[in-house]
Amino acid sequence: MTNPPPPGNWSDPTWSAQPSSPAPDPTLVAGQPVPAQPGPVDPYAPDPYAPADPYAGAKHPATQPMPGYAPPGYAPPGYPPQYPGYGYPQPPKTNGMAIAAFVLALIGFTSCITAPIGAILGHVAQKQIRLSGEGGAGMAKAAIIVGWILTGFLVLLIAIYAAAIIYAIATSDNSSSY
């Protein structure tokens, strides 16, 4: 397709009815073939420019799947399906007396009367835990420690109070005259 001649008397030296040379080949640039344009990129294809991994054949044991492992909901290959109740064991049930002992020992900070009760219940809970295998041994031990320490403070406080009363009576003047 050619352009129309310019208007008026002005002559365009580049305009001619016939092209002076054939049209250039679009597949050649400077005499060399043009590489094909890349098509859509596959996001899952390996990167051709990534350096080669010298450790590609050697795998760390932690990166290997465990034998017989399968994602949740799938049976491992070569093994029968798991039955309900299998898997991680449930934690043991916490002994109720250990919980009560711990609570009573902690309440002993505000009302010192419950501290010895919490310590005694802690001893009973420890025996129950040893016999039944229930959980809560740490709570029972904490109840015993806190309960007996607070009980010791209570006894010490009562002794100091009694000594103060005895001292006040002994030093008071009993001669009251009417």
C-alpha positions in Angstrom: 0.0 0.0 0.0 1.3 3.4 -0.9 0.5 6.8 0.5 -1.2 9.4 -1.7 1.0 12.2 -3.2 1.4 15.3 -1.1 -1.1 18.2 -1.9 0.1 21.2 -3.9 3.3 21.6 -5.8 5.5 20.4 -3.1 7.2 17.2 -4.0 8.2 14.6 -1.4 11.4 12.8 -2.4 10.5 9.7 -0.3 7.2 9.4 -2.2 7.0 7.2 -5.2 4.5 4.9 -6.6 6.8 1.9 -6.6 8.9 0.8 -3.6 12.6 1.2 -4.3 13.6 -2.0 -2.4 11.7 -5.0 -1.3 10.1 -5.0 2.2 12.4 -6.4 4.9 11.8 -9.9 6.2 10.2 -9.6 9.7 11.8 -12.8 10.8 15.3 -11.4 10.2 17.1 -8.7 12.2 20.4 -7.6 10.9 20.5 -10.7 8.8 20.0 -13.0 11.8 16.8 -15.0 12.6 14.6 -13.5 15.3 14.0 -15.9 18.2 10.4 -16.9 18.8 8.5 -15.0 21.4 8.0 -16.9 24.6 4.5 -18.3 25.1 2.6 -18.5 28.4 4.8 -19.4 31.3 4.2 -22.6 33.2 4.4 -21.6 36.9 5.2 -25.2 37.8 8.0 -25.6 35.4 11.5 -25.7 36.9 13.6 -22.5 36.5 16.0 -23.0 33.6 18.3 -20.3 35.0 18.5 -21.7 38.6 22.0 -23.1 39.5 22.3 -26.8 39.7 21.9 -28.2 43.2 25.0 -30.2 44.1 23.1 -32.0 46.8 20.1 -32.9 44.7 20.6 -36.6 45.2 21.2 -36.5 48.9 18.2 -35.8 51.1 18.2 -34.9 54.7 16.4 -37.6 56.9 14.2 -34.9 58.4 12.8 -34.1 54.9 11.9 -37.6 54.1 8.3 -38.7 55.0 8.0 -41.2 57.8 7.3 -44.7 56.7 3.6 -45.3 56.6 2.8 -41.6 56.8 -0.1 -40.3 54.9 -2.0 -37.0 55.1 -5.0 -36.9 57.4 -7.9 -38.7 56.0 -5.9 -41.1 53.9 -4.6 -44.5 54.8 -0.9 -45.0 54.5 0.0 -47.1 51.4 0.3 -50.8 52.3 -1.3 -50.5 55.7 -4.9 -51.2 56.7 -7.1 -48.1 57.5 -6.9 -46.8 61.0 -9.7 -47.4 63.4 -11.3 -44.7 65.6 -9.4 -44.2 68.8 -6.0 -44.7 67.4 -3.4 -42.0 67.0 -2.1 -39.7 69.8 -3.1 -40.9 73.2 -5.4 -38.8 75.2 -3.8 -37.0 78.2 -4.7 -38.6 81.5 -7.7 -37.2 83.4 -6.7 -34.7 86.1 -7.5 -35.8 89.6 -10.4 -33.7 91.0 -9.0 -33.8 94.5 -5.7 -32.3 93.3 -7.6 -29.4 91.7 -9.6 -28.8 94.9 -6.4 -29.0 97.0 -4.6 -26.5 94.8 -7.6 -24.1 94.9 -7.9 -24.3 98.7 -4.2 -23.8 99.2 -4.3 -20.7 97.0 -7.4 -19.3 98.8 -5.3 -19.7 101.9 -3.4 -16.5 100.9 -6.5 -14.6 101.9 -8.1 -16.8 104.5 -5.4 -18.8 106.2 -7.9 -21.4 107.4 -8.1 -23.2 104.0 -4.3 -23.6 103.6 -4.0 -26.6 105.9 -7.1 -28.2 104.4 -5.5 -27.8 100.9 -2.2 -29.3 102.1 -4.0 -32.4 103.6 -6.1 -32.8 100.4 -2.9 -32.6 98.4 -1.5 -35.6 100.3 -4.7 -37.6 99.7 -4.7 -36.6 96.0 -1.0 -37.7 95.6 -1.9 -41.2 97.0 -4.9 -41.4 94.6 -2.8 -40.4 91.7 -0.2 -43.0 92.5 -2.8 -45.7 92.6 -5.0 -44.7 89.6 -2.4 -43.2 87.3 -4.4 -40.0 86.8 -2.9 -36.6 86.0 -2.5 -33.7 88.4 0.6 -34.8 90.4 2.1 -31.3 90.0 -1.0 -29.6 91.3 -1.1 -31.9 94.3 2.5 -31.2 95.1 2.0 -27.4 94.7 -1.0 -27.6 97.0 1.1 -29.4 99.6 4.0 -26.9 99.4 1.8 -23.8 99.4 -0.6 -25.2 102.0 2.1 -26.1 104.5 4.0 -22.9 104.1 0.9 -20.8 104.6 0.0 -23.0 107.6 3.4 -22.3 109.1 2.9 -18.6 108.6 -0.5 -18.9 110.3 1.0 -20.8 113.3 3.8 -18.2 113.5 1.3 -15.4 113.4 -0.8 -16.9 116.1 2.3 -17.5 118.3 3.4 -13.8 117.9 -0.2 -12.6 118.7 -0.3 -14.9 121.8 3.1 -13.6 123.0 2.0 -10.0 122.5 -1.1 -10.7 124.6 0.9 -12.4 127.4 3.4 -9.5 127.4 0.7 -6.9 127.6 -0.9 -8.7 130.5 2.4 -9.2 132.4 3.4 -5.6 132.1 0.1 -4.0 132.9 -0.6 -2.4 136.3 -3.2 -4.6 138.0 -3.8 -2.1 140.9 -6.9 -0.4 139.9 -8.2 2.0 142.5 -11.8 3.0 142.6 
